[in-house]
Amino acid sequence: MIEVRRFKKRFGSKEVHRGVSFHVEQGECLGLIGGSGSGKSVLLRSLIGLEKADSGSIVIEGQDITQMTERELIGIRKKVAYAFQGGALFDSMTVFDNLAYPLREHTDLKESDIKKKIRDLLFEFGLADSENLFPGSLSGGMQKRVGLARAIILNPDTILYDEPTAGLDPFNTRKISEMILRLKAKKKTGILVTHDMPVAFEVCDRIALLVHGNLDIIAKPKEIQQDALHPISIFAHGDIT
């Protein structure tokens, strides 16, 4: 589904990625962890063309997106959704209109069909009573759930999750984990950027560690949990920076 080959990115004199390579199979969820400033979110944004590679390739469903124009990237962004860390909702729109926006922009659905699709999705996400609320009146956990609902409203093949549980209480963290698992059950491919190791262990098929601009360690959760000296286990306890 996704293959990144020798990806390099720098900002001025700071080299963020030094030749990152990895792949994600269809229906798999890959966890991406690393210290603050290691470039996890930069890598995630690059997968939908929000950041441009200095060199290397990003191949999604057989297409190298690093060679695409902004217009050509529109098609990729319908297939690959980005769930932003803060939800990235439009403050001036209700929850309903936030979810309706991509449907009105990118589909020919009738308003009656849009209404049904949104209400069904809000019900699935435990947000049935929120459609007429504005983002400012939602809790942080609800904003993230609405943001995730909007990210998948066009039925993408892949979802990129940028710190979806950051700052959330255990109840909302549980809700987000359940949603990711439900999407996995529907064979959706995912990449999860997170510092929340319990969530990563629960929802990811493999976990990758980004250190000093390289992605050298990729392992299954069971391998990490069974080996207390595994580098990812050590990182999870704060001993790698």
C-alpha positions as CSV (number, residue, x, y, z in Angstrom):
1,M,0.0,0.0,0.0
2,I,2.8,2.4,1.0
3,E,6.5,2.2,0.3
4,V,9.0,4.9,1.4
5,R,12.4,4.7,-0.2
6,R,15.5,6.6,1.0
7,F,13.4,9.6,2.0
8,K,15.5,12.7,2.9
9,K,14.3,16.0,4.3
10,R,16.0,19.0,5.8
11,F,15.0,22.4,7.0
12,G,17.8,24.8,6.5
13,S,20.9,23.3,8.2
14,K,18.9,20.8,10.2
15,E,18.8,17.4,8.6
16,V,15.6,15.7,9.8
17,H,15.5,12.5,7.7
18,R,18.7,10.9,6.4
19,G,17.3,8.2,4.1
20,V,14.2,6.7,5.7
21,S,12.8,3.5,4.1
22,F,9.8,1.4,5.2
23,H,6.7,-0.1,3.8
24,V,3.1,-0.7,5.0
25,E,1.0,-3.6,3.8
26,Q,-2.7,-3.2,3.0
27,G,-4.8,-3.5,6.2
28,E,-1.7,-3.2,8.4
29,C,-1.3,-0.5,11.1
30,L,2.3,0.7,11.6
31,G,3.2,2.5,14.7
32,L,5.8,5.3,14.4
33,I,7.5,6.4,17.6
34,G,10.5,8.6,18.4
35,G,11.6,11.5,20.5
36,S,10.2,15.0,20.2
37,G,11.7,16.7,17.1
38,S,12.6,13.4,15.5
39,G,10.4,14.2,12.5
40,K,7.5,11.8,12.9
41,S,4.8,14.3,11.9
42,V,7.0,15.7,9.1
43,L,7.2,12.2,7.7
44,L,3.4,11.8,8.1
45,R,2.7,15.0,6.3
46,S,5.0,14.1,3.5
47,L,2.8,11.0,2.8
48,I,0.1,13.3,1.5
49,G,2.4,15.9,-0.1
50,L,2.1,18.6,2.6
51,E,5.9,18.4,2.9
52,K,8.1,17.8,-0.1
53,A,10.9,15.3,-0.1
54,D,14.4,16.6,-0.8
55,S,15.2,13.2,-2.3
56,G,13.9,9.7,-2.3
57,S,10.4,8.4,-3.2
58,I,7.0,7.9,-1.6
59,V,5.0,5.3,-3.5
60,I,1.3,5.0,-2.7
61,E,-0.7,2.3,-4.5
62,G,2.0,2.2,-7.2
63,Q,2.3,6.0,-7.7
64,D,5.3,8.1,-6.6
65,I,3.6,11.2,-5.1
66,T,6.9,13.1,-4.9
67,Q,6.6,13.7,-8.6
68,M,2.9,14.9,-8.4
69,T,1.5,18.4,-8.9
70,E,-0.8,19.9,-6.3
71,R,-3.8,19.1,-8.5
72,E,-2.7,15.4,-8.9
73,L,-2.3,15.2,-5.1
74,I,-6.0,15.8,-4.6
75,G,-6.7,12.2,-5.8
76,I,-4.2,10.8,-3.3
77,R,-5.7,12.8,-0.4
78,K,-9.0,11.2,-1.1
79,K,-7.4,7.8,-0.7
80,V,-5.1,8.7,2.2
81,A,-6.7,10.6,5.1
82,Y,-4.9,12.7,7.7
83,A,-6.3,12.8,11.2
84,F,-4.6,15.9,12.6
85,Q,-3.4,16.0,16.2
86,G,-5.8,18.8,17.2
87,G,-8.7,17.8,15.1
88,A,-8.2,20.8,12.7
89,L,-11.9,21.6,12.8
90,F,-13.4,24.7,11.3
91,D,-14.4,26.8,14.4
92,S,-17.2,28.6,12.6
93,M,-18.9,25.5,11.5
94,T,-21.0,23.0,13.4
95,V,-20.0,19.4,13.8
96,F,-22.4,18.5,11.0
97,D,-21.1,21.1,8.6
98,N,-17.5,20.1,9.4
99,L,-18.2,16.6,8.3
100,A,-20.4,17.7,5.4
101,Y,-17.7,19.9,3.9
102,P,-15.6,17.2,2.2
103,L,-18.7,15.4,1.0
104,R,-20.0,18.6,-0.6
105,E,-16.7,19.5,-2.1
106,H,-15.7,16.1,-3.5
107,T,-18.9,14.1,-4.1
108,D,-22.2,14.5,-5.9
109,L,-24.2,13.1,-3.0
110,K,-27.7,14.7,-2.3
111,E,-28.1,16.6,0.9
112,S,-30.4,13.8,2.2
113,D,-27.7,11.2,1.6
114,I,-25.1,13.5,3.2
115,K,-27.3,13.9,6.3
116,K,-27.7,10.1,6.6
117,K,-24.0,9.4,6.1
118,I,-23.0,11.9,8.8
119,R,-25.6,10.8,11.3
120,D,-24.6,7.2,10.9
121,L,-21.0,8.0,11.4
122,L,-21.6,10.2,14.4
123,F,-23.6,7.4,16.0
124,E,-20.8,4.9,15.3
125,F,-18.3,7.3,17.0
126,G,-20.5,8.0,20.0
127,L,-21.3,11.5,18.9
128,A,-24.9,11.3,18.0
129,D,-26.0,14.4,20.0
130,S,-23.2,16.6,18.8
131,E,-24.1,17.5,15.2
132,N,-25.4,21.0,16.0
133,L,-22.6,21.9,18.4
134,F,-19.6,24.1,17.5
135,P,-16.0,22.8,18.1
136,G,-15.5,25.3,20.9
137,S,-18.1,23.6,23.0
138,L,-16.6,20.2,22.6
139,S,-14.2,18.5,24.9
140,G,-10.7,17.7,23.6
141,G,-11.6,14.1,23.2
142,M,-14.8,14.9,21.3
143,Q,-12.9,17.2,19.0
144,K,-10.4,14.5,18.2
145,R,-13.2,12.0,17.5
146,V,-15.0,14.5,15.2
147,G,-11.7,15.1,13.5
148,L,-11.2,11.4,12.9
149,A,-14.8,11.1,11.7
150,R,-14.2,13.9,9.2
151,A,-10.9,12.3,8.1
152,I,-12.6,9.0,7.1
153,I,-15.9,10.5,5.7
154,L,-14.7,9.9,2.1
155,N,-14.0,6.3,2.9
156,P,-10.2,6.4,2.4
157,D,-8.0,3.4,2.0
158,T,-5.4,4.6,4.4
159,I,-5.6,6.8,7.6
160,L,-2.6,8.7,9.0
161,Y,-3.1,9.3,12.8
162,D,-1.0,12.1,14.2
163,E,-0.9,11.7,18.1
164,P,-4.6,10.9,18.3
165,T,-4.6,10.3,22.0
166,A,-2.2,13.1,23.1
167,G,-3.6,14.9,26.2
168,L,-6.6,12.7,26.5
169,D,-8.0,11.1,29.6
170,P,-8.2,7.2,29.8
171,F,-11.9,7.2,28.7
172,N,-11.3,9.2,25.5
173,T,-8.0,7.3,24.9
174,R,-10.0,4.1,25.0
175,K,-12.6,5.5,22.6
176,I,-9.9,6.5,20.1
177,S,-8.2,3.0,20.3
178,E,-11.6,1.3,19.7
179,M,-12.1,3.5,16.6
180,I,-8.7,2.6,15.2
181,L,-9.4,-1.1,15.8
182,R,-12.8,-0.8,14.1
183,L,-11.1,0.8,11.1
184,K,-8.5,-2.0,11.0
185,A,-11.4,-4.5,11.1
186,K,-12.6,-2.9,7.9
187,K,-9.1,-3.5,6.3
188,K,-8.1,0.1,6.4
189,T,-4.3,0.7,6.4
190,G,-2.9,3.0,9.0
191,I,0.2,4.7,10.3
192,L,0.0,5.8,13.9
193,V,2.4,8.5,15.2
194,T,2.3,8.3,19.0
195,H,4.1,8.5,22.4
196,D,1.4,6.3,23.9
197,M,3.0,2.9,24.0
198,P,0.0,1.0,25.5
199,V,-2.1,2.2,22.5
200,A,0.6,1.4,20.1
201,F,0.9,-2.1,21.5
202,E,-2.9,-2.6,21.2
203,V,-3.6,-1.4,17.7
204,C,-0.4,-1.7,15.7
205,D,0.9,-4.8,13.8
206,R,4.5,-3.4,13.8
207,I,6.2,-0.5,15.6
208,A,9.0,1.5,14.1
209,L,11.5,3.6,16.0
210,L,12.8,6.9,14.4
211,V,16.2,8.0,15.9
212,H,18.7,10.5,14.5
213,G,16.9,10.8,11.2
214,N,16.8,7.0,10.4
215,L,14.2,4.3,10.8
216,D,16.3,1.3,11.6
217,I,14.2,-0.7,14.0
218,I,10.8,-2.2,13.2
219,A,9.3,-5.0,15.3
220,K,6.1,-6.6,16.3
221,P,4.5,-5.6,19.6
222,K,4.9,-9.1,21.1
223,E,8.7,-9.1,20.3
224,I,9.1,-5.8,22.1
225,Q,7.0,-6.7,25.1
226,Q,8.8,-10.0,25.6
227,D,12.3,-8.4,25.5
228,A,12.8,-5.7,28.2
229,L,16.1,-4.8,26.5
230,H,14.6,-4.3,23.1
231,P,15.5,-0.7,21.9
232,I,11.9,0.2,21.5
233,S,11.1,-0.9,25.1
234,I,14.1,1.1,26.3
235,F,12.8,4.2,24.3
236,A,9.4,3.7,25.9
237,H,11.0,4.2,29.3
238,G,12.7,7.4,28.2
239,D,16.2,6.2,27.9
240,I,16.7,7.0,24.2
241,T,16.6,10.6,23.0
